[in-house]
Amino acid sequence: MNMNEGFMKSMHKVMALLRNGNPTEATDAIQRALRGEEIDDVVNEAAAEVHAAPMPAPAAKAFKRAPAPAQTEVEDRGHFTTHSYANAAGMRDYRLYVPAGYRNEPLPLVVMLHGCTQDANDFAAGTQMNALAERHNCIVVYPIQPQHANPSKCWNWFKPDDQESGKGEPSLIAGITRDVMAGHRVDPDRVYIAGLSAGGAMAAIMIRAYPELYAAAGVHSGLADRTAHDLPSALAAMRGGKGRGAKARRAAMPDTPKRPLIVFHGDADQTVNPSNAMDVVRGFNADTTPGHAPESQAGRRSCTVKRLKSERGVDAELWTIHGASHAWAGGSARGTYTDPAGPDASAEMMRFFLAHPRTH
């Protein structure tokens, strides 16, 4: 997509903020540019260089960070501990939740990738995935993107070196997954991955790059794999366009999904355009069955659910949440970027995951 002159001018100002200004100022400027608004010429002095995709806009009033949850609230009844993993690509910490009912029997494992500006405790509190792990007897792991890898703590989903199996951040996330599997009894056919925003985009990369490791993926408010190759193309994709060269790269990839996907996206999302959700489920074209979420699951927002299949019979679900912004549907206000009024994305992901063990 060719970006217009006004947008490019805005991006020059954003880059100046990123070099010299405040990260919060840069975040606000990026979001205003994505909405097509003008950016003031005033550039504040003070911030770090960014190598990341744009971070979410400052949360709307309903989505502001709640007071930090008490440790018992985050941990629920099981064990929530911190670990580290390192390989040639670097080192990442991760938080591991093991349910109270774990008795060394093989359990499902869910890998949760947080969004920009978040961390593992925040994401666990917002998604309430640990409580679901207690209910369904699952292990949950939360890899942590540190600020030194990305000033906004975004996963670098748009960098070519972070989009391939065995390289960069995908190798670290896969390594963390295998580290947990080595230390606990995990059912290798029930290993799943999910994420929000930049984490959702990375989850889409992981399920394509590691189909031998993950049985299914959940992408919430994210983007399709290989949608971008640098910051300008990431911005273009987030606006709903296609970055230069993206069409050719995507055309070279076969639209033959190997693993099931469940996708959530708000149709009022101004951070990642809702059109990206359709890109995530490309290749799932046959036997489309539209429907609506049951009233008991729909909360105060209505949503449309499309159940899809690929030509090879791989399942997918696309949940379009009407009136929802850039936030985890049905999440708790104890975490950032959550929308308690939405359907329960965590519960629906868990349902979908457990119904789709890996087939060989």
Helices and strands as residue ranges (DSSP letters): H 5-20, H 23-34, G 61-63, H 71-75, E 79-87, E 90-98, E 107-113, H 120-127, H 129-136, E 139-143, G 160-162, H 168-183, E 186-196, H 198-209, E 216-220, H 231-238, H 246-251, E 261-266, H 275-280, E 286-292, H 295-298, E 303-309, E 315-321, E 328-329, E 338-339, H 345-354
